[in-house]
Amino acid sequence: MPLALLAYYLLGRINHRAAELSLVVSSLIFYAWWNPPFLLILMSSIAFNYSISHWITRNEGFDLRQSAILALGIITNLAVLIYYKYLFALMGFLDSIGVTSLKLDPVILPLGISFYTFTQIGYLVDCRQGMAKERGLLDYCLFVTFFPHLIAGPILHHREIMPQFAKSETYRVSRRNMAIGLTIFIIGLAKKVLIADSLSQVSGAGFDAPGTLGLIPSWLTALSFSLQIYFDFSGYSDMAIGLAYMFNIRFPLNFNSPYKARNIIDFWQRWHMTLTRYLTLYLYNPMAIWVTRRRIARGAPILTRDSKTVGGFVTMIAIPTLITIVLAGVWHGAGLTFLIFGLLHGLYLIVNHAWRTFAPARMRQDPKGRVALTATVIVQVLLTYLVVLVAQVFFRAGTVGDATALLAGMIGLHAGGAFAGWGYNFGSESQSILRIAAFFGMAWFLPNTQQIMAKFPAALGQIAANRYRLLEWMPDLKWAVSMGLAAGLAIANLSQHSEFLYFQF
């Protein structure tokens, strides 16, 4: 990273294109470091999609031809993704149920393939709609490969990133941005190393033998993983924003305290925010438009009030929502567990939308009294978290049987008592409980990173104000010492290999 920054800013004083090229080279080296052969797949994907984008723009005015070219691009991208991500799991499943005896040796999933594939599909769609300006190959490579987002997002839109690289001030060193970016990066690193990784042993041990766990160990397993994925992805998102800001680039928000959500709709507007935006823009909205056109063709009403009928709600809201979220679940990985994860969240969202659509207005309004409002918020947050937790069990479990076994343990259906499996998997009862309670306190009651940095925003997007003045970052000695200590602790604990949980998506 220091070498990448040095090359970028030194060349930026001479020639902006040279600085961009150095950043592309740095990003490709970064990507190849884990497994060099995967660089060929990334470069082939870039070359193919760049060619398709040019083909689309050169056929402007020929709608059918453009649509056919776009279809070719999307099908090819999805075929590559399916080959690496789903084919071997599917063949294994078919073999297990006796449909076929063909066995394929699984391949290692190329790093970040889901993210850079989705990024490029979105770009092709925008080219077809005339929303993307034709760019040179260097600009396109920089958009796709810029290393802070290459591995696990955020999923970028060219209109919010590439104009920033067109500004001359982007290539001038800013001590302010460097300090802010480094602070955000350190906070994210500390979340990952000091919190998320410290929970991995507990959650991993529990999910390795879910059928042996009693009530308490089952809950601690689920809660540990829930906090692990929270701080893991929160830490990654912070690190991506911090890294980009050190290059004077602002990324969109991708994580905004989702466990504070009061309903599941709000949860998906806070968790993996750029994925939600992407699915809404490129999947849900086209389906909703198609449904609307179909209703018009057969003379059915399409006014807003018509979605409040059962038939209108099902066709205009429920079905597009379910398809979108199920595909989002499958996007996370192959296997029935991810399908069930998507189905659960799809059903949660349908119920939430149905409540907003059909429940009387007085039942949907917040109570007036302060005590009643506080109690309502607590109940809503806990209920939302509980249903998310159930889905997360399927997200983490190796099989559906493991997930149902853990859920059975969480409702006390396993023999052996409430603490069965405790000593083997968890060690100190009080230490595990106190640590989990402390981390939940951080997630629920403390400001998030972007709120801490609210006076020096480094990300695109709006966040709630920080209510705690003592936790507002300032470029002073107190924060310098604090961040130095956090960085030292994080680096000292980098003793074992631990990927991000979104590493293989």
N, C-alpha and C positions, 0 to 999 in steps of 0.2 A: 504493500500500500504506500509506504513512503516514497518508493521509487516511482510508482505510478503517478503520484501527486507531483513529484519533482519534475518528471518528464512533461506532464501535462501543462504545468504553469511556465516552465522554461520555454517550451515550444510555443505556448500561447502568446508569449511576448514577441515572437517572430512571425508566426503564421497560424491562424486559427485551424486551418485544415490539417496542418501537421500535428497540432494538439489533439484534434479529433482522432487522427490516425493512431497516435500513441495510446489513446484511451481504448480504441478498438483492439490494438495489439495486447495491451495489458489485460483486457477482459478475456481475450482468447487464451492467453497464458493461464489466467486464473481458472478458466473453465477446463482446460486440458490437464491441470495439475492432478486432479483426482484420477482420471482415466483418459489418457491421450487419444485413443481411437474414437472416443465419443465426439471429439472435435470435428471429425469428418462428417458425422451425422448432422451436427449443428450447421456446419458450413454448407452442406448439401441442402439442408432445409432453407437456409437463407438464400442461396442461389436460386432454388426452385421458386420460392415465393416472390422474390424480387422480379424474376422473369414473368411470373403470372400477373403481378401488379402492373408491369409495363404493358403486357398484352391487353389487359382490361382497359387501361387508359388510352391506348392507341385505337381502340374500337369504340370510342365515345360516339354516341348517337345510334349505335347498333345494339339495341336492348337485348334481343335474343342471343346475339353472339356474346355479349358481355356476361349475361347470365350463365351461358354454357361454360365460358372460361372460368367464372367464379366457382361454378359447381365442380369443375375439374380440380381446381385448387383446393377446395374444401374436402372433397372426397379423398384426394391424395394425402393431404395432411392427416385426416382422420384414419386412413388406412395404415399409415406409419405408426400413429399413436396406438391403434388397436393391436397391431402386430407386436409391439414391444410391451404393451401394458395389459392386454386382455387375452390374446390368443392362447398363450400357454396355460393360463388359468382356466379358460374355457375348455380346452382339450383335456386337461386334467379332470375337470368336472364331468365331461362326457364319458371319459374312461371309467370314472368311479361309479357311474350309473349303468355301465354296460352298453352305451350307445356305440362306442368305437373303441378299438384296442390300440389306436395310434397314440403313441406317447412322444412328446416333444420335450427336450431338455430346455428348461427355462433360461432366458438370457437376462443379464443385468440391465435394469431400466436405465436408459441414458439420463444423465443428470439434467433436471429441470425441463424435460421434454414437454410436459403438459403446459408449462408456463410459456415457453417460447413458441409452442405450436398455437396456443390460444391467442397470444399476442399477434401473431402473423395472420391468423384467420380473420381477426378483427380488422386488421389493416386492409386485407383483400376486400372485405365487405364495404369498408369505407371508400375504397377505390371505386367499387361498382356503383356506389351511391353518389359519387362525385364529391365526397367530403375530404379526400386525401389528396394533397398536392403531390405531383410527381417529384420524387427526390432522387438524388444521386445514390450510387451504391454505397459510398462511405457513410452518408447520412443514415441510410437504411440499416447498415451493419451496426452503427452506433446505437440506433434505436432498439435493436433486438438484443445486442450483446452487452450493453452497459452493465458491468458486473454487479453493482449493488442489488439489482433486481433479477438477475439472470437465473438464479437457482430456485427461488421460491416466491417470486413476486416482490412488490405488487405488480399486478397486470397493468401495464401502462397503455395509455392512449397517445398516439403520435401528436395530437393537437396540443397536449399539455406539456410535452417534453421537448420536442424538436424546436419550437420557437425559443426556448431558453438557450439552446446551443447556438442560436443565430445572433445572440446579443454579445457585444464585445466585452461587457463587464464579466461575463461568465468565465473568461480566460485570464482574469486578473486575480491575484491572491487577495483574499479578504481575511484578515486576522479574526474579524468578528465571526464570519461564517465558519472558519476553521475551528474556533473555540466552541461554537454552538454545536457544530456537527460532531466534533470529538466527544463532547459531553453526552449527546444523545447516543452515540455509539457505545460509550462506556456503560451507560445505564442499561442499554440492551444486552451488552455482554454480561453484565452482572446478573440480570434476570435469567439469562440462559444458563450460565455456569453455576451461580451460587444458589439459585432457586430451582429451576426446572431440572437440572441434572441431579440435584440432591434428592429429588422425588422419584427418579427413574428406577432406583433399586427396589423401592417399596411397591410401586405399581407393576414393575416387571415380574417380581416374585409372585404377586397375587394373581396376575393373569396367566402365569405359567401353570398354576394348579388351582383354578377357580372352584372346582368341585369339592375341595378339601376345606374350604374356609367357612367359618361361622359368621354370625351376624356382624360383629365388630370388624374383623379383618376384611370382610367383603366390602363394607362401606369405606374403610380406609384405602382399600385398593382402588375403588372407583373414584373417591375424592382425590387421591394422590395423582391419578392420571389426569383428572379434570384440571387440577392445578398445574400439572406438568405441561400439558398442551397449551394452557393459557399463557404461562410465562415463557414457554419456548417460542410460541408464535409471536407473542408480544415483544419478546427480546429480539427476534429476527426482524420484525417490522421496524423497531427502533434502530437497529443497526443498519438496515437498508437506508432509512431516511437520513441517519447521521453520515453514512458514507457518501451518499449523493450530495449532501449539503457541503461537504468538504470540497466537492468539485463545483460548488455554486449552483447546484441543480436541486429543485424542490420536487420531491415525490408526493403523490397523493396519499392521504391517510389510508391505512389498511387495517387498523385495529384501534378501537375506541372504547375500552372498558366494557366488553360485551356482557360480563356477569352482572353489571348494573342495570341491564335491560329489564323493563317492566312487562314485556310481552315478546313473543317469538318473532314478530315482525321487526320490532326494535332490535332484537338480538342480531338478526341478519343484516341490519343496517350498521352494526358495530363490529361484527366478526368478518374477517376477510372481505373488507368493504369493496375492494376493487373486483373481486370475483362476483359479488352480488351485483355490482354495476354492470359488469360484462354480461352476465347471464340475463339481466333485465334488458339490456340494450340489444343483444344479438340473438336471444332465444325467446324470452317471454314476450317482448313487444311484437316481434314478427308473428308469433302464434296468436296473440290477441288481435292483431290487425287481420289475420287470415280468418279468425272466427267472426269478426265484425263483418267482413266482406261476405262471408257465407250467410250470415243472418240477413244482410241486405238483399242478397240474391234470392232468398226464399221468402222475403217480405216480412221477416221478424223484426220487432222493434229493437233499437240499439241505444236508446237514451239511457242516461245514468240510472234513472229510476227502474229501468227494466232489469238491471243486474240485481235488483232487490227481490225479484221473483226467484223461485227455486230453480227453474229451468235456466233463466238468464245467469244466475250465480254459478251454476254448474258449468255452463259452456264458456262464459266470459271470464271467470275468475278461477274456479276450482281446478278444472282440467289443465289450463296452461300453467298454473302454479305447481300442480303435482308433477307434471312432466318435467318442468324446469328443475325442480329441486331433486327429483329422482336422478336426473342426469348429472346434477351437481354431486350427488352422493357417489354415483358410479365414476365420475371424474376423479374422485379422490383415490380410487383403487379398484382392482378387480376382486370379485368374490361376493358372496351373498351378504356378508356383513355390511359392506358399503351400500349395497342395494337397500337393505333394511334401514340403514342410517338415513339414506335419502327419503325412503318411504315415510319414516317417522316424522322427519322434519317437514315433508310435504303435507302430511296430515295435520301436524301442529299448525302450519300456516293457514290451511283451509279452515280449521276451527277458529283461529284468530280472526281471519277475514269474515267468517260467518257471524262471529260475535259483533264485529264492527258494523256489519250490514244489517242484521236482523234484530239485535238486542235493542230494547227501548233506550232512547237517549239518556234518560235519567239514570239508568243502570250503568252507562258507560262514563258518566261524569265523575270526577273526583269529589269526595266529600268536602264540605266547607271547613270543618273543624280541624285544627292542627293535629290533634291526637288521632282522630279518625283517618286523616290523610296519611300520617306516618304509618299507621297500622296497615292501611291499604297498600301503600308502596312496598312495605316489607313482605306482605303476602304475595303480591304480584311478582316481586323479584325472586322470592324463594320458589314459587310455583314454576316460573320460567326456567330457573336454574335446574330444578328437579327433572323436568322433561328433557332438557338439554343433556343432563347427566345420563339418563337412560339411553339416549341415542349415542352418547360418547362411549358407552360400554361396548356397543356393537362396532363402533369406529375402531376401537383398540383391540378387541378380541380377535384371536386367530381364526376361530370358527364360530358359527351360530351357536353350536353346543356350548362352547366356552362362555359366550355372552349370556345365554339363558342360565347357565350354572351360576355365574356370578350374581345375576339378578335374583335368582332363587335364594342364594345366600344372604342377599341384602334384605329379603323379607323373612328370613329366619327359617327357611325350609330345610336347611342341612342339619344332619345329626351331629352330635358331638359338643353341643353347647355354643354359646355366643362367641367364645374366644377360640374355637377350633381352628387350628392352623396358625395361631398367633406366634408362638415361640419360634417356629421354623422360618416364618416369612418376614417377621416384622421386628423382632427384638424388643426394645423398650416401648411399652404401651404409652406411658405418659409423654415421652419424647416425641413420638409420632403424632400424637393428638395435639400437643402444643405447637408443633411446627406447622401442621395443617391449619390450625386455628389462626396462627400468626399470618400465614400466607393469604388466607381468606380475608383477614382484616385489611391487608394491603390491597387486595383486589376490590373490595367493597367500599372501603372508607377513605383511602388515600387518593390523591389526584394521579392521573396517569402521566406518562412522560410529556406528552404534548401540552398538557395543562401546566406542568411544572415549567415548561419553556414558553408559556403563553405570551410573555412580553417580547420574546425573540422567536417568532414562529418560523419553523423550518419546513413545514409540510403544507401542501395544498388542501384546503378544506377547513370547515368551521368546527370548533370544539366548545364545550361548556367552559365557563370561567372557573379559575382556580380559587377556591374559598379559603385556602390556607396560605397566608403571606409568608410564613416561615419556610414553605416549600416552593417558593417562586425562585427560579434560578436567576442569579445575577453574576456578572463577571467580576467576582471578588475573591478574596483570599479564602473565605470560609468554604465556598463551593469548589475552589481549586483544590484545597486539601481533601475535601470529601470525595471528589472524583478521582483524585490520585490514589486514595486509599481503596476505593471501589475497584479501580483498575488493577492495583496491586493484588488484591484478594482474588479477583477473577483470574488473573494470569497465574497466580500461585496454584489455583485449583484446576488449571488446564492439564492435569496429569493423565487423564484418560480420554480415549477417543469417544466422542459423543456427537452424532449427527443431529441436525435439526429434524423434528418430526415430519416436516414437509419436504425433507431431503429427497425422498423417492416418489414424489408425486409428479 
